[in-house]
Structure formats: C-alpha cells, structure tokens
C-alpha cells in the first residue's frame, strides 16, 4: 500500500475497525474511507454496489460484523448468521467486481472445532464439529474464509483472511447482555464496586437511568451486588486475549507484507490459507475475573453459576505462521486491562 492509497475500513466505529484506523493514521496513510451504518448499510447489496462504483477503494479491511458474547450468540442465532453472511457476500463480491487490489477479511478463532487440538493451528479448520452456542457466527466466518479462497482461485484476486483471538480494548462493547466476556466482566465488577462505595451518582450515570429503583432492576437481572457478581459457568474454561491495537498492527503488517500467493504451499490443494492472530497465552475465566477485580479495586467475590454453559473449555491459537513473518504482540493482559479500564472511566 502507498501512503496515499484509497483504503476502506468497513466497521470503523467498532473495536476492530477503530483500532485499524488509528494504526493506519499513525503510520501515515492519508486516504482512509469510513462510513457509518447510517451512511452505508453493508447488508444491502445495492447500497454496497453503489458505494464501490462511487468511491473505488483500492484496499479494504473488512472489520464490519455483528458480534457478541456467548449469550447473544446463542439467543440471536438467525441475526448472527444472516447479517454476517450478507456483509461478507456484498463486500467480498464487490471487491472482485471493482478490481480491489487487496482485501483483508477478519474472522474469529471460534471457527475451530469445539474439541480442537491445542494450540489451534490453521490446518485444524473443518476437522470436527463446532461449539453449538456460537455455531451460526462461526459458520458465517468460515464462509468468509472460503469465499476469499474461492475468489482467489477462480478470479486471481488477492483476498487474505485473518483469525484474531478474543479481543479487548478501546471502543469495546460493554453491553451487559451482548458483550464478550472480558468487557462484560470489567463493567459488572465496576458496577459492583460503585454499589459497595454507595456511589449512586456514578452508578446511575453508567447505567443511563434516573433512579436507584431502575438501576436495581438492571443489577438484579445481571446478579450484580455490592458483595458479589455472578459469572456464567464454572470459571474453568481457558481463554486467550489480545489487545485490539496489537491486532490492528498485525493486520496492517499482513496487508503490507503478505499476498494470497504467500499463504499456501500446494497450488493443487489450496486451503487453510488464513492466518491466526493471537498471543499464544491463555488464562482461566476464574483467574481473569480475579485479575479484573484487583485492577478495578473491588472487594466483593464471585458466584459461578454452573447451571449455565461453559462453552469450549480451551481455545488457544498457534501463532507460528504469523510469528514466522516477524510480528509478535506487545501488550500483556494485565497491562491491557489497566489501559482498558482507564479508557472506560474516561469515556
């Protein structure tokens, strides 16, 4: 990419997209296109076609997606598969039609089987069944990988797929029902701390309600009190977490240094060309909760609701392929959570 190349970052307001835009700006790229959902509905085929006709982007980071935690994935199954498939189909196809030079598609490590060997290598894709709770989202992302591969094979496009591990950082989703585990835990622990300190003003401001009665309804629903916070599952599952700005740096690095033809060795059997992005380190949900508790300064405890699902017990990426290219993460988990909590308090 040239510094003046026309770059479209789809999903620029989200956790992933905002980090990519920030990284591109820091590296001196000057022609970045962004569109809000109100300006461009990526699930609408006509709108996407018109956008490509008008803007003619040269490079694309496809970070737009409908995302959520274990609850949202399981409850809104139709929404997750439909919206993600439509976004991918529209943007990837129009990138081919309008001769985009290179596209980077962002997926998720939930594409790997429920009982995947650990750490998860790219070659383990489609070797066993998926985790049921997020199956629709995972199938959509697998479709995106295969769509990129298929267009590359048939039409000689240059579309690359990357699979980031669990991400966290600025502009994360802190919704108590629809967010991923780390931001959800951080906010719940913060709310419990406010309760324990009798900081009603800050509590109402955070929950965007006008009375303590309204706040209590929300807090009781999510099992948050001054003495304890409920966590779904046993706390035993192991998870890997990557600072979103590290992920963005890896994406720009790959966009600048890799082509699709670099992603396979056998031209007669082109598959598993995606690249994992992660740290290669994991932590149990229980230990994560207590790490967050220490950083936030909460004195209460946790109640692990074992009647709720744990999800996959271990999900650790093998980052050998990415590390061999010369990229490695910089921010460790404790430092990242501290940075994220400061950001949350400021915002």
N, C-alpha and C positions, 0 to 999 in steps of 0.2 A: 504494500500500500504506500502511495505517496502521501505526504502531509496534506496535500490539497485534494486527495481522492474523496469522492462523494460517498459517505458511509451512512447507511441507515441502521439505527439501533432500534429494533422493534421491542417495545416493552421498557422504554427508558425510565419510567417512573417507579418500576419495581426494584426489588432488592438486587437482582442480577443486572438489569439494564442500566440502572443508575450508576452502579459501580463501573460498568464498562465505559459509559460516557465520561465519567470522571477520569478514568485511566487514559482514554484517548485524548482528552483535553490536556492532561499532564504531559503527555508525550508529544504534544504539538500538532495534533490533527485539527484542521481548521474548518472542515466542511462536513459537519455531522448533522444528519437529518433526524428529527424526532417528531412523533405525532402522538397526541393523547388519544385515548379511546374514543372520545367525543369527536375528534378530528378524523380518525380513521378506524373503522371497525374491521379488524383483521379477519373476522369470521364471515364477512360479506365479500363474495367473490368479485362482484362488480366494482366495489369501492377499492379493493386491492389492485385490480387491473388498472383502474383509472389513476391510482397513485403511482404505479410503476410507469405508466405512459407519460405522466406529467414530470415526475421527479428524476427518473432514470438513474437510480442508485448504482454505484459500481461494486460496493462491498456491503454485505449485510450480516449483522449479528442478530440472529433470531432468538431473542430472550423473552419474547412475549409468550405467556402461558397462563392457564388457570391452575393455580397451585394451592395447596393446603395441607394440613396435618392429617393424622390418622382418622379423626372424627369426620372431617369434611370429605376426605376421600371415600369413606365408606357410606356416608349419607347421600352425597350429591354425585353418585356414580355416573349417571347419564350426562350431567353437565360437564364432568371432567373429561369424559371420552369425546363427547361431541365438540366442545369448544376447542380442545387442543388439536383434534384432527382437522377441524376447519381452518384454524390459524396456520398450521403446518402446511396443509394442502395448498392453500392460497398463496402463501409467501414463497414456498419452495417452487411451485409450478411457475409462478410469475417471474421468479428469478431466472428460470430456464428460458421462458418465452422472451424476456427482455435482456438476455445476454449478460447477466450479472457476472462479474469476474470471479468472485469467491463469496461463499456463504458459510457462516458458522452456525450450526444448529445446536442449541443447548438442551440436553435431556436431563436425566437423573439416574442415579445408581439404583433406583427402585426397578430398573429394567431387568435386573439379575434375578435368578430363581430364588424362591423362598429359602431353600436349603442349599444355597450356593456354597461351594468350597471357598474357604477363606485363606488369604485375601482374594477378593474378586478380580479375576483377570478378564480382559476384554473377550477372550475366547470362550468364556462361560455363558455368553448370551444364548438364550433359547435352548439350554440343555436340560431344563426341568420346569415345573410349574411355578407360577408367580405367587407372591403373597396375596391372599384374597382381598384384604381390605383396600389395597391400592391398585388392584388389577386393571381397572379401566384406564387410570392415568398412565400406568406402566405400558399398557398395550399401545396407547397413543404415542408415547415416546419411542417405543420400539418401531412403530410405523414410520416415525420421522427419520430414524436411522436408516431404515431400509429404503425409504423414499430417496434420501440423499444418495445412498449407494446405487440405487437403480437408475436414477437420472445420470449419475456419473458414468455408469457402464454404458447406458444406451445413447446418451446425448453428449458425452465427453464434457460434462460440467465439472466444476471444482467446488463441491459442497462437502464440508467436513463436519462431523458430529463429535461433540464432547459431552462427557457424562460427569458433571460435578457431584461430589458427595453432598451431604447435608450442609447447607449454607446458612450463615447468620451475619448480621452487620447492619449498617445504616440503611434506613428505608425498609426494614423488615416489616412483616405483617404481624402485629401484636394482638390481633383479634382473639378473644378468649375461646372461640369455638373453631375458627378456621385456620389458625396459625400453626406453624411447625412447633416441635417440642421445645426447642431452646427459647425462642421469644415468648412462647406461651408460659413457660416456667418462670422466666425472668419477670414478666408482668404480674403473674399471680403472686410471686414472692414479694414483689414491690408493693402490691396492694395489701398483702398481709402485714407487711411492715408498717404501712400507713395506719392500718387499723390498730396495731399494737401501740403506736405512738399517739393515738387519738387525733390524728391529723385529718380532720374531716374535710377541711377546705381542699387539700391536695387530692383527697380521695374522690370527692365529687367532680373535681376538675378532670381527673384521669378517666373516670367512668362517663363523663359528659352527662351527668344528671343533676337535678336541682335539690334533691332532698336525700337524707340518710336512709329514708324508707325505700326509695328507689334503688339506692346503692345496695342495700341489704338483700333485695330480691336477686340482683345480679350475683352478689357474693355467695349467697346461699346456693344458688343454682350451680355455681362452679366450685362449691365446697372450699371456700376461702374464708378463714377466720384469723383472728389475731394470734391464735395458738397453733394453728395447723393449716396445711394446704394439701388437698388431695391430688394424687398423681395416678393416672391410669396405669394399670398393670403392676407387675412385681418390682419394677425398677432394675431387673436383671439384664434386659437387652443392652447390647453394646452398640454404640453409635459413634460415627466419625463426623467431625465438624470442621468446616473450612471457612475462614474469614472471607467475606464476599469480595473484598478488594484484592485479596490474593487470587481468588478465582478469576476476577476480571483481568488481572495482569497475565494469568496463564492463557486466557482466551485471546488477548491481543498478541501475546507471544506466538501462539499457534497460528493465528491469522497471518502474521508476518513471516513465519519461518517454515510452515508446512503447506504442502499441496496434497490433494487427494491421492495422487500417484505415489506419495511417500508412505501411505498408510496401509499398504499390503505388499506381500512378497510373491504371491502366486496369482498371476493375471488370469488364470483359468478358474480360480475359485476365490472370487473377491467377496469377503465377508468379514465381520468384526473389525471394521476399519475405524471405529470410534476410538476416542482417547479418554481414559479416566482422568479426572482432576480431583485430587484429594491430598491428604496429609500422610496417609499410611498409619495413622494412630487413632485409637478409639477409646471410649470411656463408657462406663455403665450409666444408664439413666439415673440410677440412685446416686452415684458419685457426682454426676453432673448437677443434680438438684442441690446437693450439699455444697458444691463449689459455688453455685449461684447464691445460695443462702449466705455464705461467707462474704462474697463480694458485695451483696446488697446490704448486709448487716442485719438480717432478720434473725430473731431469737427463738422463733417457734420451731415446729417439727413438721414432718411429712407423714401422710397416711397413704399407703399404697393399696389401691383398690384392685385386688387380684381377680375380681369378677369381670374386669374389663380386659380387652385383648392386649397382649404384649407386642404383637406384630413380629416381624423377623427378629430372631434372637441375636444375630450378629451380622453386621454389614460393614465390612472394611475393604476399601479399594486397594488394588495393586496398582501403584503409580509408576511402575518400572518404565513403561513406554514413555510417559511424559518426562520423568526424571532423566532418562537417557538423552532427551533432547536438550537438556541443560536448564530446566526450570524446576524450582523447588519452592514450597510455601515459606513464608517469612514469619507470620503471626501465629504464636502458640495460643491454645484455647483460653487459658486464664487471662492473658493479656487482652485477647479479643473480647471476652465477656466484659471486662472492665471498660474497654473502649465503647462497647455497645450500650452499656448501662449509662455511661456519661452522656452518650448521644440521646438516649431515651429521655433522660431527665431534662436535657436542654430543649428537646422538641415537644 
